[in-house]
């Protein structure tokens, strides 16, 4: 397994990746760390007869999820990956989109054990994690350096394979486009994200603002975030 590779050439929306890799129709899908539920919605409103259990530990986001009334095939649950309130062998697919590195370091091993528990035999675990590289990461690490937790997430996956919880199926590396209309948009989505409390001094705030401005144009700011997908399967 590789934590990263040089010269990633493929650029696409992540939907193109997971829809091509996974059997989602007529299956029970568990999404861990569903955030603003944007990907949840994309999965739920595509395909046929997809049942989704979407978990989020952030109480602010979960409160928002409960106000959604147009996703009848989605059940929103406030819980973390380290304690999944679902029955053994009840899920066909478990998905984590840039969320494993948000699991507390001491609980990543437990989270992988929980995922293995709720997956059916032969079920798939799809994990996408941001690679510690790229223009967007250069801005992010000015106030929130995720190098340690991203490396820990990678090693948690390796350890879960080494101890027999999962079998590695495939690794895919690609760039996914990111767009912000303006710095205020970036501030709302990143600096004020409810899952992490960012406290920037006035000086650091202006440093981040200046770094972001280097990537802006009349149509906003565009980035390509390098992503690694690890596709695993329960034996």
PyMOL commands that set and color helices and strands:
alter all, ss='L'
color gray80, all
select helices_A, chain A and resi 14-21+38-44+59-65+100-102+105-118+135-140+147-162+183-191+202-213
alter helices_A, ss='H'
color red, helices_A
select strands_A, chain A and resi 28-32+51-55+74-77+91-97+119-130+167-180+216-217+220-233
alter strands_A, ss='S'
color yellow, strands_A
deselect
rebuild
show_as cartoon
